[in-house]
Amino acid sequence: MISEPFKETCVRFVKQSISNLAGIITDTVVLWICSHLIFNGYAAENILSPFISFECANFVNFLVVSRFVFKDRIKGLGFRPLMKRFLAYNASYTATFFLKMVLLLQIQFITKLDVVWCNLIALAITGIINFILNDKVIFKNRKKQEQNVK
């Protein structure tokens, strides 16, 4: 029999995967605009463009994930605690951004695919890592922890 916390985690993973589509779309569109219409040259197209697209997607993802996936864990929080979570969220996504960049560049070097396709592959891999960080660290259920202490 599957435990209730496991089912809840699976549902959250599916919700985050679906909600990350907003970030993936944002990331892909901004990356395409930057790499094909604004910037020219290897560094601008393959390093600066993904960085800009990542930050735009990061903000969109936080809004969607905090309001759709983990809303029950942040309900009733004021502005300051929400901003602390955003800073933690941004830090964890920035760390995985560097992993995404390494993956993106390696995939592009090996496959010679367009940067947009390499980015999508790297996003899929780092998406799993980001979910684990969100569920276990950033949006962990503090109420259940307090109940277990009593």
N, C-alpha and C positions, 0 to 999 in steps of 0.2 A: 504494500500500500504506500502511496506517495504521501509524504507529510505535507501539511498545510503551508509551512514556510517555503518548502521547495516549490509548491504550486504557485505561491505568491511571487517568488523570485522568477519563475518561468514567465508568468504573466507580465511582470515588470520588464523582463528582457525583451519580450515581444513588443510591448508598448514602446520601449526606448528604441528598438530597431525601427519601428514604424515612424516614430516621431523624429528619428534622426534623418528621415528623408527630407525634412525641411532644411536641416543643416547641410546635407549632401547636395541638395538642389542649390542652396545658397552658395556653397563652396564651389560647385562646378560652374555655375553661371558667372560668379565673380572671377574665378580662375580663367575661364574662357575669355571674358571681356579683357582682363588684364594681360593675358599672354598672347591674345590675338589682335587686340585693338589698341591697347595702350603702350605696352612695353615691347622692346625688341632686344634680342641678344640672349645668350644662354643664361646668365645670372638673373636677369630681370624676368625672363619667362619661366625659369625652372626653380628659382629660389624666392625672389621677391613676390611674384604673382601668387604662388601657393601660400606664402605667409599672410598676405592681405586677405586672400579668400578664406583662410583658416580663421582669422580673427573675426571676420564677418559671420561665418558659420558658427563659431564658438558662442557668440552672443545670442544668435537665433536658437541654437540648441539649448542653452541654459534656460531661456524663456519657456521653450516648449517642454523640456524635461521637468522643470520645477513646477509647471502648471498642469502637466498631463500625467507624468509617470510617478513623481514623488510628492504630489500635492498633499497627500495625507500626512506626510512626514514634516511638512513645513507650515501646515495650517496654523494660523494664529501668530506666526512669527512677525516681528516688526521689521523695520527697514534695516537696522544694523545687523541682526543675525542673518538676514537674507543676503546682505552685501558680503558678510564673512563667508557664506557658502559660495557666493559667486567668485570671490577671490580664490577659494580652495578649488572650485570647479575650473577656473581659468588656469590655475597653476597645474592641475593634473592634466588638463587638455593641452597645455603648453608643453609639458614633459612628453606627452604622447605625440605631440606635433613633431618633435625632433625625431622620434622613432618613425613617424609617418614620412618625414623627409628622407631619412636614410632608406626606407623601403621604396619610396617613390623613385629616388635616384638610382637605386640598384635595379629595380624592375625596368626602368627605362634603359639603363645601360645594357641589361641582358636581352631585353625583348625588342628594343628600338621602337616601342609603341609611342603614340602621342602622349604628352604629359597629362592630359585629361584622363585617359584610360589608366595610366599608371597611378594617378591620384585616387581613382575609384577603388582600385585593388588595395592600395595602402590604407584607405579609409575603412574598408571592410575588416582588415586585420586589427587595426587599432580601435575599432568600434567595440570589439569584445573586451579589450583591456579597459576602455573607458566605462563600460557598464559595470564591471567589477569594482572599479574605483568609486563610481557613483553609489552603488548599492551598499558597499561595505565601509566606505569612509565618508564621503561627502554628504549623502542623504541617509546615513544610517539612522535607524529608528531609535531615537534617544528615549522615548517613553518606555519601550520594552526593556531597555537596559536599566532604567530607574526602578521598574517593577521587579526585576530579577534581583536587585541589590537588597530590597526590603525583605 
